[in-house]
């Protein structure tokens, strides 16, 4: 506390006044090192909801948490874990996302802890990662293990396939057996998982693969050990080692590719996690001690040097620094930080040294909140995904039934050798029916889409909203803070007579006011380092104007009506200029000395960069643009003229905005609303898709389903394009997955054999299954490589 007092005491009186104004107002202004201001923190400070000190769901004796799951291989795995946990007393909800490999669970905390949940999941052959920092390490270790086993499997399976097909009958069966055993060892997880599930009376893709490959291997082993038995039946010994080997290798290849894609999809979270430093330099009793960030508590003092990341949210109490906040806001320029200003965990101190008083640590920081938003979005299941998951889980018993029925029919009605045909078709059905492609079609696309959005500064709170955005036919935009900067800027000035003395006197008066316009005018009149004269008899009449004496002269600044009531004379040229500005929708301040007006200033809320290009982009795609604002009609007309918007409504109350959205919906429109304030909250909640601009306040962010951090309108265009591509990828994935299963199962069962003589071998069936999954993975990966139209806006 002593350090903070020393800094304030060393400031000049004029700057004390200036700092007071900046800390009490909320204009969002860019600053350079020559013009520091606490207002620079406003965009970030208001970009994210206030963070709870207890995790969501940790009320009434229950805890809600999200844990990464290790070892899932298909939608049936996710369903098995989900249904098993839901059946446990004390667990309220459990939802497993296969693509994101996560478990979202709400449980009675007096009955369960994280380790208890982990033991339950381990009973099924899977595992939970309980510590966030271990997630990436765990997945990388699994990927390395998979890669090793894949190379072993491929190294042995390919020779088995080559020798079986190219030298059929010329290679000893024992040699094929020796080559197949390492492949089965590499894929042993398939069989152990199937056994654990069977003990719990459950089945998954591993069940189908293990039954199919196990049957092929056992049949081949029987033929190797007792070939005379088949000779007595008058048939060649059925050797299908290549089927077991190639199928296991193909499954491992598919899982390796899926795991790599999941790592790519979680890059956004990984990058955010790397922003958090592991240690902090805590200041105690005049000395500094480096401690793990877990040891920090609210109220602690921490010194941050150049090149170090901020370890916790808090307030600067001493020193100054330029802090790079681009990781959280997307703003490219460092922001000057002075005593009394906020700092955020994960941001980077580029120059200078400051002492921070800790306010929030760990899961209560803004950075942690963003990470949880992204993780929750990637773990969320869209309605179409829930439907597909249910269909995927039904495929396993259906496949078992078809395999059994196929074996019965072929053994009764098929040609000789009937037993061989019955075994081959049932094995082929088991191998080809694995619902991997169907289970991956939707969630993998959502996973990559949400991750891609996070990389571009778009926080997706509901993935369904991201999917639906490109289907919206009407876009309703708030004016202030959405299309415009949300801060007053001096756009024109008129002087009857001008001097440096007059400018300093007016700035000295305005710097004492708390009005945003006063701050903007004061900053425009003089440089921040310029000394300001003393003011006597300062008077502030809210919503009208201010007055005060400088060097014996009376200075007044305010509205035209305020000066008129004070008996101030306005020269004709100044009156004409004011009238013109009023017609243009500008906000006006008139300055007077003693009894005569000497200057006038026009303020406007300027458009955001690329706002016009963004509006044209949506209009080209046939989206109907609407502007709703609580501002006066002249200001609204100025914006709609500049942006060529046909539909607008001024003086709109929050209730009227929501009614306007409902009227559009009644006309058949799907409506997206973009806003940033409390007055936009009802409209955001009413809309089909609610989008909050990141410079908005808490209520707007909580009501929205998408958040554009930093307030960049370009991100809205990016989100729309990403939504369009996401829908296309999902449709193509589902089309392929459903088509594959509808065609593959009957063909594997042998329905074409009576007409064409075509009968799939188990090896071909297994390869078809693996290729179907790989095709869905590659299709979804397009979301990471597609070039979207956002670069046309000058990004």
C-alpha positions, 0 to 999 in steps of 0.5 A: 500500500505504501508503494501505491501512495508514493506513486500517487504522491509523485504525480502532478496535480493536473495528472491526478485530475486526469487519472480520476476522470479516466478511472471513473469513465468507461470510454474505450480508447486506443492509447500509445505510450505517449498517451496512457489512460485507464480507459484503455482497460475498458474493452477487456474489462467489459469483454467477459462475464464476472467470474464466480469464486465457486465453480458452476453447479457447485451448489446444493451439495452437487458439483459439476465438472468436465473431465477428459476421457482416455480410451474411447474408440466409438460412439458406443464407448461414449454411450456405455460410459454415459449409461453406466454412470447415470445408473450410479446413485448420487450421479445426477447427469453424465454426458460423454462426448466421443469426439471431444473425449470428455465427460460432463458430470454432475454428482453429489459431492458428499458421495463422490470425488474425482478419484471415485469417478475415475475408478468407476470409469476404469471399471469399463476399461477407460480412464479419466484425466483429473488434472488439466495440465495432464490432458495434453501430456496424456494425449501425446503419450497415447498418440506415441503409444498408438504410433508404435503399435501401428508401426508394429501392426503395419510391419507385420500385417502387410507381409501377411496380406501380400503372402496370402494374396500373392502366394496363396497356398505356397506359404506355410500356415505357420509363417502366417501365424507367426506374423499375425501374432504381433499384430494381435498383440499391437491391437490387444486393447480391442480385445481387453476392452471388449472383455471388460464391456462384456463383463458389464453386459455392454457392447461397442465397436471393440466387441464387433472387431474382436468377435470378427477378427477373433473368429477369423484368427481362431478359424485360421488357427484351427486350420493350421493345427488340424488341417486334416479335419477340413480335408475330411470335409472336402474343403481347403483349410480356411486360412484368414490370417490376413483378415485378422491382421489387416483389420486390426492394423486398419483399426489402429490406423483409423484410431491414430488419425482420429487421435491426431485430429483430436489433438488438432481440435484441442489446440485452441485450449492448449494455446490458452493453457500455455499463457498461464505462467507456472510461477510468480514473484510474490512480494512479502516484507520488502523481499521477493520470493518465486512461488508456484501460482497455486500459492497465490491468494487474493490480496497478495502482491506480485512483481511482474518484470518485462517479458513475463506473463501476468500470473493472476487477475488484479490491479496495478498498485505501483509502476507502469508497463505496456501489456500485450492483451492480444491473446484475450482481446485480439487487439494488436497494440500493447496497452499502457498500464498505470496504478489503479488499472486492471491486469489479466492473467495470461497477458504479456508484460512487454516493457516496464515493471509493475507491482500487482495486487491479486484479485482472482486466481486459478479458476476465477480468472478471465483466462480460466473462464475463456478456457472453460467456455471453449471446453464446454462448447467442445463437450456440448452435444448438438441435437443432431449429434444426440440423434446420431449417437443413439443410431450409432449405439443401435448399430452394434446390436443390429450388426450382431443380429444380422451376423447371427441371422446371416450365419443361420441362413447360409448354413441352411440355404447356402452352397457347399461348403455351407459352414465356411460361407456361414462363418465368412459372411458373419465375420464380414458383417461384424467387421464392416458394421462398426459404426465409427464413421457414423459416430464421428460424422457430426461430433468431429466436425463440431469439435474442429469448428469450435476450435477453429472459431476459438483460434479466431477470437470467437467464443462458442457457448453453444455449437448449435448456434454456430451451425445455425448462423449461416441459416439466418435470413435476417441480421439485427444489429445494435448501433452503439458498440456494435457497428460503432466504436461505442465511444465519442470522438471529436470529428469537427471543431469551429473556432471564433478565435483560437489560442493555446491559452484558450485550449488549456483553459477549456481542457482544465475545465473539462478534465474535472467533469465525469462525462465521456464527452468532456474527457474526449474533448479534454484529450483532443484539446491538449497533449497529456503531458501539458500542464493545466491551469488552476480552476476555481468555482467549478460547477457541473450541471448534469446533462447540461454543462460545466463552468469555472474560472481560470485566471479570473475569466469565466469559461462555460462548456455545454449544450446550446440550451445551457449556454442560451439560459446563461445569456451567452451570445452566439455569433451567426457563423457559429450558429449556422455551423451548429445547425448543420451539425445537428442535421448530421446527427452530431452531438455538440458542445459549445464553449464560451468565455464570459458572455460570448461563444468562442468555439463549437465541437462536434462529436460522433460515435465512429464506425468500427473498421470494416463495418461497411465491408461486413454489411455488404458481405451479408447483403450479397448473400441475401441476408436482410440487415436491420439496425435497432438503436436507442439513440435519436433518429438523426444519429441512426440515419447517419449510420444507415446512410453510411452503411446502406442499411434499409431497415432501422428503428431509433429510440428503441427500448429493450422491450421494443427490440425484442418485439422487433425480433419476434415480428421478424420471426413471425414473418418466417425469418431466422434471426441473428442479433448482434449487441453489446449492452443491457438494452440488447439482452432481451433481443439476444435471448429472443433471437435464434442466434444471439451474438455478443460483441466482446466489448459488451457487458456481462448481461449481454454476454450471458444472453448470447450464444456466440461471443466476438471477443475484442469487438472485431466485426470481421469475426462476424463474417468469419463466424458466418463462413465457418457456419456455412462450411460446418453445415456442408461438412456435417451433411457430407459426413452424414451422407457418406456414413449413412450411405456406407452402412445402408449398403455395406451391411447387406453386401457383407451378408451376401445378398448380391451373391445369388445374382453376381457371385460377389461375396466380401472376404473378411479382409475387404470388409475390415478395410472398408470399415477402416476407410469409412472412418478415415474418409470422415476424418479427412472430410472434417479436417477441411474445416482447418484448411479452408480459406474463408472470406474474412481475408477479403476484409483486409485482415 
